[in-house]
Amino acid sequence: MRHQMRLFKEPFFRIKEGKKVIEVRLFDEKRQKVQIDDEIEFSLIDRPDEKIVVKVVGLSRFKTFRDLYFAFDHRKFGHPEGTTLEEQVKSIRECYGEQEEMKYGALGIHIKLLN
């Protein structure tokens, strides 16, 4: 199955450059359908014609984003050297609020670039 998701510029290019191998999302209804070996087509929010395709090679479910970020090296998320756990959580808060996090939990989608 191929899923469609949108990304901001920075994470999009981190994936494209091979620097980001875990995409972080809520474990909401849409992401509950994602399975290992599925594909995800990411498009840029401001340039939807620019796309990359990845294969899902693993899934890691956590109660909170903090737990997810704590479980893996910050480089797997494409974050620069010296990025703190607090900075990672603050960054994801720009996309998802605490209420959504408590309702759905967090999902780490382990990916491999295909194109």
C-alpha positions in Angstrom: 0.0 0.0 0.0 1.2 3.5 -0.7 0.3 6.3 1.7 0.4 10.1 1.0 1.9 12.5 3.6 3.1 16.0 3.5 6.3 17.5 5.0 7.8 20.8 5.7 11.0 21.7 3.8 13.6 20.8 6.4 12.5 17.2 7.2 11.7 16.6 3.5 15.3 17.4 2.5 16.7 15.5 5.5 15.0 12.4 4.2 16.1 13.1 0.6 19.7 13.4 1.8 19.5 10.2 3.8 20.0 12.0 7.1 16.6 11.2 8.5 15.5 7.6 8.8 12.7 7.9 11.4 9.6 10.0 10.6 7.6 11.0 13.7 3.8 11.2 13.6 0.8 10.8 15.8 -0.5 7.2 16.0 -3.8 8.5 14.7 -6.4 6.7 12.5 -4.4 7.5 9.3 -1.0 6.2 10.7 -2.6 3.1 12.2 -3.0 1.9 8.6 0.7 2.1 8.0 2.4 -1.3 7.9 6.0 -2.6 7.4 6.8 -2.9 3.7 4.3 -0.1 2.7 5.5 2.9 0.8 5.0 6.5 1.8 5.0 9.3 -0.8 6.1 12.5 0.9 5.3 15.8 -0.8 6.5 19.3 0.2 3.8 21.3 1.8 4.6 24.4 -0.3 5.5 22.5 -3.5 3.3 19.5 -3.7 4.7 18.4 -7.1 8.1 17.7 -5.4 7.9 14.2 -4.0 10.0 11.4 -2.5 9.1 7.8 -1.9 10.2 5.7 1.0 9.7 2.2 2.2 8.5 1.5 5.7 11.1 -0.8 7.3 10.0 -0.6 10.9 7.4 0.9 13.3 8.0 2.0 16.9 5.0 3.0 19.0 5.3 5.0 22.2 2.9 6.7 24.6 4.7 10.1 24.2 7.0 11.9 21.8 9.5 12.3 24.6 9.7 8.5 25.0 10.1 8.1 21.3 12.9 10.6 21.0 14.6 9.3 24.1 14.7 5.7 22.6 16.7 6.6 19.5 19.8 8.6 18.7 18.9 12.2 17.6 20.7 11.7 14.3 18.1 9.1 13.2 15.6 12.0 13.1 18.0 14.1 11.1 18.6 16.5 14.0 21.9 18.2 14.1 24.7 17.3 16.6 23.9 18.8 20.0 20.1 18.7 19.6 18.6 18.1 23.1 15.6 16.0 24.0 13.8 19.2 25.0 14.5 20.8 21.6 13.1 17.7 19.8 9.9 17.8 21.9 9.5 21.5 21.4 9.9 21.1 17.6 7.1 18.4 17.4 4.8 20.6 19.4 4.7 23.0 16.4 2.8 20.2 14.6 1.0 18.3 17.4 -0.5 19.4 20.7 -0.3 17.5 24.0 -4.0 16.6 23.9 -3.5 14.9 20.5 -0.4 13.1 21.9 -2.3 11.8 24.9 -5.2 10.6 22.7 -3.2 8.8 20.1 0.4 8.3 21.3 3.5 8.7 19.1 4.7 6.7 16.2 8.2 6.4 14.8 8.1 5.3 11.2 11.5 3.8 10.2 12.0 4.5 6.5 14.4 3.7 3.6 14.5 6.1 0.7 13.5 4.5 -2.6 14.1 7.3 -5.1 
